[in-house]
Amino acid sequence: MIGLTGNYEVKVDSKGRLRLPTNLLQQIGETEDSQYVLNKGMGKCLRLFPKKQWTQITQEMSKLSYFQNKERDFLRYFYQMATQVELDSNDRILLSKRLMDAVDIKDEIVITAFHDVIEIWDSKTYHADIKEPENFADMADEIWSKINSNK
């Protein structure tokens, strides 16, 4: 599933249902089933995980120790908002009020997909928070040089 791309502006209906864009579903692929996990992401967004990806992440999380304070706190926070969701016959998922409130989602949203990440943002928050950094060219030079030096 690595290689996701795209930004999609969509609306949440009055019942909190969000239709996933066809193009995004095609990128996720036919091999995925209709089950997902929706969780709070980094920042003021939600993150959507296909069930297979969520299973891989939870396997990695199982390496953390419940007996280490920092790791236990991280695990608690990471899992506290995780919610299983399933596509309905119209390719919609239900956003719970709790998750919508956690990231201030109203009705207009932006879904952004990159690498293996699917984020769901309130449209106003997204356009206020996600802007091209003034030093984007410098960032690109630094990051590309790190990538190229690892080859």
C-alpha positions in Angstrom: 0.0 0.0 0.0 3.0 2.3 -0.1 2.6 5.0 -2.7 -0.7 6.6 -1.8 -1.2 10.0 -3.2 -3.9 12.6 -3.4 -5.9 15.3 -1.6 -9.7 15.0 -1.6 -12.2 17.5 -0.4 -15.4 15.8 0.7 -18.3 16.3 3.0 -19.5 14.4 6.0 -23.2 13.8 6.0 -25.6 14.7 8.9 -25.1 11.2 10.4 -21.3 11.5 10.4 -20.8 9.3 7.4 -17.8 9.9 5.1 -17.7 8.5 1.6 -14.1 7.5 0.7 -13.1 8.7 -2.7 -13.1 6.0 -5.4 -9.5 7.0 -6.5 -8.3 6.4 -2.9 -10.0 3.1 -2.6 -8.5 2.0 -5.9 -5.0 2.9 -4.6 -5.6 0.9 -1.3 -6.4 -2.0 -3.6 -8.8 -4.8 -4.1 -6.8 -7.0 -1.8 -7.9 -5.0 1.2 -11.2 -5.9 2.8 -13.8 -3.3 3.9 -12.5 -3.1 7.5 -10.5 -0.2 8.8 -9.4 1.3 12.1 -9.8 5.0 12.6 -7.6 6.7 15.2 -6.5 10.2 16.2 -3.4 11.1 14.2 -0.6 13.4 14.9 -1.9 16.9 15.2 -5.5 17.8 14.6 -6.4 15.0 12.2 -7.7 11.5 12.2 -5.8 8.6 10.6 -7.4 5.8 8.7 -5.7 2.4 8.7 -6.7 -0.5 6.5 -7.1 -3.5 8.9 -4.0 -5.2 7.5 -1.8 -2.2 8.2 -3.4 -1.8 11.6 -2.5 -5.4 12.4 1.1 -4.7 11.4 1.3 -1.6 13.6 -0.2 -3.4 16.6 2.4 -6.2 16.2 5.1 -3.5 16.4 3.4 -1.9 19.4 3.4 -5.3 21.2 7.2 -4.9 21.5 6.7 -2.0 23.9 6.6 -2.7 27.7 3.6 -2.0 29.8 6.0 -1.8 32.7 7.9 1.2 31.4 6.1 4.4 32.3 6.7 6.3 29.0 5.8 3.2 26.8 2.7 2.5 28.9 1.6 6.1 28.6 2.2 6.1 24.9 0.3 2.9 24.4 -2.7 4.2 26.4 -2.8 7.4 24.4 -2.3 5.8 21.1 -5.1 3.2 21.6 -7.6 5.3 23.4 -9.4 6.7 20.3 -8.9 3.7 18.0 -12.2 2.6 16.5 -13.0 -0.2 14.1 -15.0 1.0 11.2 -16.3 -0.8 8.1 -17.2 0.5 4.6 -20.9 0.3 3.9 -22.3 -0.6 0.5 -21.8 3.1 -0.6 -18.1 3.2 0.4 -18.8 5.2 3.5 -17.4 5.0 7.0 -19.0 6.3 10.1 -17.0 9.0 12.0 -18.0 8.8 15.7 -18.9 12.1 17.4 -16.1 11.5 19.8 -13.5 11.3 17.1 -15.0 14.3 15.2 -15.0 16.3 18.4 -11.4 15.3 19.1 -10.1 17.0 16.0 -12.9 19.6 15.5 -14.3 18.1 12.3 -17.5 19.8 11.2 -18.8 18.9 7.8 -16.2 19.8 5.1 -13.1 17.8 5.3 -9.9 17.1 3.5 -8.5 13.6 3.1 -4.9 13.6 2.3 -3.0 10.4 1.3 0.8 10.1 1.1 3.2 7.1 1.3 1.1 4.7 3.4 -0.7 7.4 5.4 -4.4 8.4 5.1 -5.3 11.5 7.2 -8.7 13.1 7.6 -8.8 16.8 8.5 -11.4 19.4 9.1 -11.1 21.6 5.9 -10.5 24.9 7.8 -7.9 23.3 10.1 -6.1 21.7 7.2 -5.9 24.9 5.1 -4.8 26.9 8.2 -2.2 24.4 9.4 -0.8 22.7 6.3 1.1 25.2 4.2 4.3 25.0 2.2 7.1 25.9 4.5 9.1 29.0 3.5 12.2 26.8 3.5 10.7 23.9 1.5 13.6 23.8 -1.0 16.2 23.7 1.9 14.2 20.9 3.6 14.1 19.0 0.3 17.9 19.4 -0.1 18.6 18.2 3.4 16.2 15.2 3.3 17.1 14.1 -0.2 20.8 14.2 0.7 20.1 12.0 3.7 18.2 9.5 1.5 20.9 9.5 -1.1 23.7 9.1 1.5 21.9 5.9 2.8 22.2 4.2 -0.6 
